[in-house]
Amino acid sequence: MAWMGIDYGTRRIGLSTSDSGILASPHSTISRSETLEATIDAIERIAGPLEVDRFVVGFPRTNRPHPHSLRKFERFADALRQKTCKEVVLWDETLSTVEAVERRRERGKSSRNNRRPIDQEAATIILQSYLDHQSRRTS
């Protein structure tokens, strides 16, 4: 089984993967397309060869997002589920970007001019959180 973490942003989408179910790794960042369908097609082109079985989509659960914002994540998750016929899980991403920036700073990496690695790192944090939760449930 392979997993893909998704940090679904307003301009970019960070992607991470795990083929072991133990460790998530940054994969890539794509730009959001003008349509939801085109965005999902781009994700599917990446996920297909990786044989992804489950998508973990981050959404801000604890920051009390505006209902319109929450519906955006739900619409994305539903469309991804319908298009790929794979399991799609909405997972709390609260503060994942803040943590990603801090991790990169600790490694001496600047994010001033290039946000793409931060999106990948945030997707990795989201997916790792999900994988850790799943391993605790089964142990």
C-alpha positions as CSV (number, residue, x, y, z in Angstrom):
1,M,0.0,0.0,0.0
2,A,1.2,3.5,-0.8
3,W,0.0,6.8,0.8
4,M,0.1,10.3,-0.5
5,G,-0.1,13.4,1.8
6,I,-1.5,16.5,0.4
7,D,-1.1,20.1,1.7
8,Y,-3.9,21.8,-0.3
9,G,-3.0,25.4,-0.5
10,T,-4.5,28.4,-2.3
11,R,-1.7,28.6,-4.8
12,R,0.4,25.5,-4.4
13,I,-0.2,21.9,-3.4
14,G,2.6,20.1,-1.5
15,L,2.8,16.3,-1.9
16,S,4.5,13.7,0.2
17,T,4.6,9.9,-0.1
18,S,5.1,6.8,1.9
19,D,5.3,3.3,0.6
20,S,6.1,1.6,3.9
21,G,3.3,3.2,6.0
22,I,6.0,4.1,8.5
23,L,7.9,7.1,7.2
24,A,6.6,9.9,5.0
25,S,8.9,11.7,2.6
26,P,8.6,15.0,0.7
27,H,7.8,14.4,-3.0
28,S,6.9,17.5,-5.0
29,T,4.9,20.7,-5.2
30,I,2.5,21.5,-8.0
31,S,0.7,24.7,-8.7
32,R,-3.0,24.7,-8.4
33,S,-4.8,24.8,-11.7
34,E,-7.6,27.1,-12.6
35,T,-10.1,24.2,-12.3
36,L,-10.5,21.6,-9.6
37,E,-10.5,18.9,-12.3
38,A,-7.2,20.0,-13.8
39,T,-5.7,20.1,-10.3
40,I,-6.8,16.5,-9.6
41,D,-5.6,15.4,-13.0
42,A,-2.1,16.7,-12.1
43,I,-2.2,14.9,-8.8
44,E,-3.4,11.7,-10.4
45,R,-0.5,11.8,-13.0
46,I,1.9,11.8,-10.0
47,A,0.0,9.3,-7.8
48,G,-0.7,6.7,-10.6
49,P,2.8,5.5,-11.2
50,L,3.4,5.4,-7.4
51,E,0.4,3.2,-7.0
52,V,-1.1,5.4,-4.3
53,D,-4.0,3.6,-2.5
54,R,-4.8,6.3,0.0
55,F,-4.7,10.1,0.0
56,V,-4.4,12.1,3.2
57,V,-5.6,15.6,2.7
58,G,-4.7,18.2,5.4
59,F,-7.4,20.6,6.5
60,P,-7.4,23.1,9.4
61,R,-9.6,21.4,12.0
62,T,-8.7,23.2,15.2
63,N,-8.3,26.8,13.9
64,R,-12.1,27.0,13.5
65,P,-12.0,27.8,9.8
66,H,-14.7,29.7,8.1
67,P,-17.4,27.2,6.8
68,H,-16.7,28.3,3.2
69,S,-13.0,27.4,3.7
70,L,-13.9,24.0,5.1
71,R,-16.2,23.2,2.2
72,K,-13.3,23.9,-0.2
73,F,-11.4,21.0,1.4
74,E,-14.4,18.7,1.4
75,R,-15.1,19.5,-2.2
76,F,-11.5,18.8,-3.1
77,A,-11.5,15.5,-1.1
78,D,-14.8,14.4,-2.7
79,A,-13.6,15.2,-6.2
80,L,-10.3,13.4,-5.6
81,R,-12.2,10.3,-4.3
82,Q,-14.5,10.2,-7.3
83,K,-11.8,10.7,-9.9
84,T,-9.3,8.2,-8.5
85,C,-11.7,5.7,-6.8
86,K,-9.2,5.6,-3.9
87,E,-9.6,6.3,-0.2
88,V,-9.3,9.9,0.8
89,V,-8.9,10.9,4.4
90,L,-9.2,14.4,5.7
91,W,-6.6,14.9,8.4
92,D,-5.9,17.8,10.7
93,E,-3.1,20.0,9.4
94,T,-3.3,22.7,12.0
95,L,0.1,24.5,12.2
96,S,1.8,22.1,9.7
97,T,3.1,25.0,7.7
98,V,4.4,26.8,10.8
99,E,6.2,23.5,11.8
100,A,7.5,23.1,8.2
101,V,9.1,26.6,8.2
102,E,10.6,26.0,11.7
103,R,12.1,22.6,10.6
104,R,13.7,24.2,7.5
105,R,15.0,27.1,9.6
106,E,16.6,24.6,12.0
107,R,18.3,22.9,9.1
108,G,19.6,26.3,7.9
109,K,17.4,26.5,4.9
110,S,15.8,29.8,3.9
111,S,12.2,29.9,2.7
112,R,12.2,33.5,1.8
113,N,12.2,33.2,-2.0
114,N,11.0,29.6,-2.5
115,R,7.9,28.3,-0.8
116,R,7.7,25.0,-2.7
117,P,9.9,23.0,-0.3
118,I,7.7,24.3,2.6
119,D,4.6,22.9,0.9
120,Q,6.3,19.5,0.5
121,E,7.5,19.6,4.1
122,A,3.9,20.5,5.4
123,A,2.5,17.6,3.3
124,T,5.1,15.3,4.9
125,I,4.1,16.5,8.4
126,I,0.5,15.8,7.6
127,L,1.1,12.3,6.3
128,Q,3.5,11.4,9.1
129,S,1.0,12.5,11.7
130,Y,-1.6,10.3,10.0
131,L,0.8,7.3,9.8
132,D,1.9,7.7,13.4
133,H,-1.8,7.8,14.5
134,Q,-2.5,4.6,12.5
135,S,0.5,2.8,14.0
136,R,-0.6,3.7,17.6
137,R,-4.1,2.4,16.8
138,T,-2.8,-1.0,15.7
139,S,-0.2,-1.5,18.4
